[in-house]
């Protein structure tokens, strides 16, 4: 089925764009209703401008952020707010995994 494989390819493209710590930090700095200048992101992330711009290009290509140029400055914002909800879901998975690990470890310690 061609359509089904296409949607999985597209999903893979988006999730691959999120699969880098710096890109996740960039997403964390952005919102749908508030733009951030690349220079602000550079300062907030402590990275060189070319590095931040390269990662913004990956996020833009995946449709996660949108740019707006004003003079020599480029401003970015999230394209959709659901990406933050997706990351919140990942955080809940991590929290649940930690809780389960702690329970398993407490069982080992109590039996020891």
N, C-alpha and C positions, 0 to 999 in steps of 0.2 A: 504494500500500500504506500504509494508515493507521498501522499499528504502527511501521513503519520510520521514517516521518517523525516520529512522536512521540519516538522514542529520540534522533533527531538534534536535535530541539527541546530535549529535556532535557539532552543533552550540551552544547548551545550555552549553556544557562542556567548550567551549572556552569563552563564555560570563561570565560564573560563575567564571572562573579563573581571569577575569578582574574585577570582582565585589568586590574589596577590595581596600581601599585607598593606602595601602602600595604597593600592586602589581602594581597599576597604577603609583605610584612614581618610582618603579623599571623600568617599561616600559619606563617611561620618561627619565631615566638615560641611557638607552641602545640605540644602533643603529645597523643596519645590517652590517656595515663595520667597526665597532670599538668595540672591546671587552672591558669589564670592569671586573676587578678582584672582587671577593666577598668582599675582604677587602676594596676596593674603594667604593663599594656600601654601606657597613657598615658605613664608614666615611661620605659619602654623605647623607645618610638617618638618621643617628644618632640612629640606632637601634643595638641591639646585633646581633652577627653573627649567632647564631642558628635561630633567628627569620627571618632574611633575607634569610638564606638558606632554611628554611621551605617554604617561599613564592616563592622562585626561583624554588623549586621542583614542586609546583603547576603549575607555568607558563610553566615549562618544560614538565610536564605531558600533558598539553593542547596543546603542540606543538608551543608555542609562543616564546620560547627562546631555544638556544642550548648552551651546555657547552663544554669547552675544558679544560682538566687538564694538568697542566705543573708543575711537581714536586708536592709540597703540595698545590699549588694555583689552584683555579678553575676560569676560565674566562667565562663570558657569553656574548652573543650578541643576538639581535633579529633574529628570524628565517626568518621573512618576513617584509618588510617595511610597508605593508598595514595596520598593526595594528596601526601605528601612524596616518594614514589617517582616520581610523575608529574613533580614539580619537579626531581628528580634526573635524570630522562630529558631534560628541557629543558636542564639544565646540560650534559649529555653532548653534545647537539646543538650547543650554543654552543661547546663546547670543540672539537668536530670541525670546525665552521665556521671557527674561529680557526686551527686547524692547517692546514686547506686554504688559507685566505687567506695564511698565512705561507709555505706552499710555493709558491703562485703568485707571491708577492712576491719570494721568493728567486730564482725563475726569471727574473723580470724584471730583477733587479739583476745576476745572473750574465751575462745576455746583453747588458746595457747597455754 
